[in-house]
Amino acid sequence: MTEDELLYAVLDDKIRECENCNYISNTNFLDIYQQSKAIQYLSKHHIKFELYGGFEDCERRTVIFLPDYADADFLRTFDDMPIVPVRIDKDNFSTLSHRDYLGAIMGLGIKREMLGDILIDGKGCTTAAIKSVAKYLCENLISVGRGTVHTHILDSFESVKSEEKFELKRCFVSSMRADAVVSSCFSFSRSEAVRRITAGEVYINGVQIIKVDFKVPFSSKVVVRGKGKVLIIEDDGITKKGRQSFTIKKYL
């Protein structure tokens, strides 16, 4: 089976689990490519689902399937969420990177698919974890690199404050075609934007886009694999020269 076929098989299993038990079910964490494939596959099914990763604007998310009695608002008040926030507090001496934290966690035998985004701050990091491995992670992660850490589960994701840095940038395009938008947002040449789109490296609102003339809606999230993400936050209208202008939030 191909990787896509394996993903579809997992989705089918989770759909059956949700329908048979009349209870929420979920996948492990998916990367942006897998999420795109999941969205396209599930559009053919009559089942409610949400993509959820705990943090606002997170990249790694799970698919949570909802029974008939539940909706997105239900998840916000649900007490038995399958994903929990895990806090890792470091000592005052170590300087640790995303790679350091991820390497230490995976060194415990925990697979990447069990973890969501890792948000780093000056005192450590916070990650999202599948609930079934969270307790094991907290009991066994006592060091990262050469430094000691204290690991514990937080009460909720609401207490987590991201320290992601971003800049605001105003963009000007001839139209909202994908190649024009990607070129302007990421400072690519038009040909480079076309190459990345046709290579399947561009995602708009979580869906892989391969057509250069796709019209990008305002308020979209645009991701280029390996180059970061931007949010189109404001339609600034048409300039005197007839060009479309808009403002983006570009994550650094």
N, C-alpha and C positions, 0 to 999 in steps of 0.2 A: 504493500500500500504506500502511496505517496504521503507526504506530510499533510497535504490538504485533505486527503481522504481520511487520515487518522483523526484530524480535527473534526471533520463532519461526523465520524463515528462517535466521538466523545459527545458532540452536541446532541446527536440522536439519543444516546444513553441518558443524558441529563434531561432531555425533553420527556422521555418515558418515565424517568424517576419522579419528575414534577407532577406529571399527569396521574401516575399510579398512586402516589402517596398524598396527593393534594397538598403539597408543601413545597417551599422554595427549594431549588437545587442550584448548583453552581459549578462552573468549570474552575480550573486553576487559573493563574494569571496568564493573560495573552499579550504578546507584543502587538505593535500597531498593524503589522501585516496580518496576523492571525485574527485580530479584531475586524479588519476589513473583510476578510473572507467569511467570518462568522456573520456579520451583518448581511452580506449578500446572500448567504445560504439560508439564514433564518427569515429573510423577507418572503420566502416561499412557504413558510409555515404559519399557521394561525395560532401563535402562542405569544404571550406577553413576556418580554425580557428587558433587562436593564444592563448596561455596561457600567461596572462599578469598580473603583480602585481605592476608595477611601478619601483621597486628597482631591482638592479642586484642581482641575486642568491636568490631572495625572496622565501619564502615557500608558503605563501597564494597568490593565483592567481585567476583571473577570466578567463572564456572562452569568447573570443571575436570572433564572427562569421563575416566573411568578404564577402561582395558581389563580384560579378565577376570582377569588375573593380579595386579591392583593393588587396594589398598584405601586407606582414610584413613591408616593407619599407614605405608604405602608412601610417601605424599607427604612425610612428616616426614623421611625419609632419602633422598629422591630428589635426585640431584646436579644435575639439569638442569631445575630449576623455571622456569616461564615468567615468574615474577614475582620481582623482586629488590628489596632495600631500598636506597634512595639517600639518602645523607646530604648535607645542605647546611649547611656551617659558615659563619656570618656573621662580620663583623669585630666589634670590641669597642664600636663607637660607634653602630651602627644599631639602631633599634627597628622590627622588621618584623612584619607581621601575616600571617595566612593568605592574605588577599587579595593582599598583596605577593608572596608566594612563588608563588601560583598564577598571578598575572598575568605574572610574569617567565618562568615555564615555558611558559605558553601563547603568550607573545610569541615563543618560538623556533619556533612552528608545531606544537607538540605538543598534540594534542587532549585534552580532559578525560578521555575514556574510556580513555586510556593511563595514567592515574594513579589510585592509590587514595587512602586517607586521607592527610592531611598533619598530622603530629604536631609541634607547636611546643614548643620549650624555650628556656631562656635563652641557649643558644649557637647556635641555628639551628633546623633542623627535619629530620625524617626522613619520607620518603614511600615508598610502594610504586609501582613502575613496571613496565610490561610490558618484558620483557628486551630486546626488539628496539629500544626507543628509549632504554634506559638509558645506553648508551655515548655516544650523541649528546647526551643531556642533560648528562652529566658533562663532555664536551669543550666545550660551548658556554655553559653557565650560569656566568658569571663575575661577574655583578652582579645584585643585587635592590634595587630602589629606587635610592638613591644610594650604597649600600654595596657593597663587594666580598664575594664568597663563594667558597668552595672546595667543589666538588661531587665526590663519589666514591661508588662502590658498596661497601656493607658486606658482610661475609662471610655474615651470616645475620640473620634477624629476631630471633633469640633475644637478641642483644646490645642490642636497642632497648628502652629503658625509658620507658614513657609517663608523662608528668607531668600527665595529666588530673586535674582536681579534681572531687571529688564530696562529697556529704553523705548521711548516713543519715537516713531518715525513717520513722516508724512510721505506718501507714495503718489506717483502720478503715472497713469497708464492710458493708452489709447482706448482700451476697452477692458472689461473684467474677464477676458479670456485667461485660462489657466497659465499659459506660457507667459503672458504679459505680467500677470500678478506675481508669479513665482520669480520672474526676472527682477522685478522692482523690489519685492520684499527681501530677497536674499542677495541682492546686488550681483546677480548672474548676468552674463550676456544672454541674449534671446536664444541663441543656439544651445547654450548650456542648459537653459531652462527646458527647452524642447527635449534635449537628450535625457535629462533626469525624469521628465514626465513619461516619456515613451519607454524608459527603462523600469518603470514601476516604482520609482523612489518617492513619489509625491502622494500625500494623503490629504484630503480636504474633508473636514468634519468626520474623520475616522475611516473614510472610504478611499481606497486606492483609485487614483485617477490616471488614465493612460491616454486620454484624448486631449490634445493641446488646446482645442477650442471649447473645452468645458467652461461654462460660465460660472464663475465663483460668486456665491452669494455674499452679501455683507454680513458681518458678525461671524464669519467663518474662522475655523482654526485650520491653519495650513502647516503641514509638517513635511520636511524634506529629510529623508533618512540620512543620518550622519551629519546634518547641517543645522538641526534645531527646529524650533517652531515659532510661529507668530500668530497673533490673534488680530483680526481686522475689527477694530473697535468703533470706528466712526466713518460714516459716509460724508465726506467734505464737499460733495457736489462737483459740478463741472466748472473748470477754469475758463477764463476768457478765450483761451486757445482751443477750447473744446476737449480738453483732456479730463478724464475722471480722476479725482483725487480722493484719498482716504487715509486714515491714520491707523497704524498698527502698533501693537505692543510686541516687541521683539525680545524674547528671552535670551539672556547672555550666558 
